[in-house]
């Protein structure tokens, strides 16, 4: 009697355990053909002390707030929707990473982007100090 009870309990446990296993089809978002249809930009300003970074696109400068702590480096080529406000996924083609950011300002001129960045992340160097953005290599 003990054997029947032990074997049936073992069979039920094994059945439940094996039935709960599933095959994982995880999508990492590295589909270049999808991301290359989106708007292209280059990160021209990224600072470790500020949660915001600047992307230069063909339409002007875009201010993006870092989401979950990830920020691309200056010079990174990124793809995404940079012409609307809101939180969305973006693709850093330079490192092959899909990340999330919040577009706060878009289609800005150089001085408007500097002023917006000064509003979000004030400089401690004084009133007259201005940030210098990296020269973009893709929009020229």
Secondary structure as the mmCIF struct_conf table of DSSP 4:
data_model
#
loop_
_struct_conf.conf_type_id
_struct_conf.id
_struct_conf.beg_label_comp_id
_struct_conf.beg_label_asym_id
_struct_conf.beg_label_seq_id
_struct_conf.end_label_comp_id
_struct_conf.end_label_asym_id
_struct_conf.end_label_seq_id
HELX_RH_AL_P HELX_RH_AL_P1 UNK A 2 UNK A 19
TURN_TY1_P TURN_TY1_P1 UNK A 20 UNK A 20
HELX_RH_AL_P HELX_RH_AL_P2 UNK A 32 UNK A 35
TURN_TY1_P TURN_TY1_P2 UNK A 36 UNK A 37
BEND BEND1 UNK A 38 UNK A 38
STRN STRN1 UNK A 39 UNK A 46
TURN_TY1_P TURN_TY1_P3 UNK A 48 UNK A 49
BEND BEND2 UNK A 51 UNK A 51
STRN STRN2 UNK A 52 UNK A 57
TURN_TY1_P TURN_TY1_P4 UNK A 58 UNK A 59
STRN STRN3 UNK A 60 UNK A 66
BEND BEND3 UNK A 67 UNK A 67
TURN_TY1_P TURN_TY1_P5 UNK A 68 UNK A 69
HELX_LH_PP_P HELX_LH_PP_P1 UNK A 72 UNK A 73
TURN_TY1_P TURN_TY1_P6 UNK A 74 UNK A 75
STRN STRN4 UNK A 77 UNK A 80
BEND BEND4 UNK A 83 UNK A 84
STRN STRN5 UNK A 86 UNK A 92
TURN_TY1_P TURN_TY1_P7 UNK A 93 UNK A 96
STRN STRN6 UNK A 97 UNK A 108
HELX_RH_AL_P HELX_RH_AL_P3 UNK A 110 UNK A 120
BEND BEND5 UNK A 121 UNK A 121
BEND BEND6 UNK A 124 UNK A 125
TURN_TY1_P TURN_TY1_P8 UNK A 127 UNK A 128
HELX_LH_PP_P HELX_LH_PP_P2 UNK A 133 UNK A 136
BEND BEND7 UNK A 137 UNK A 138
#
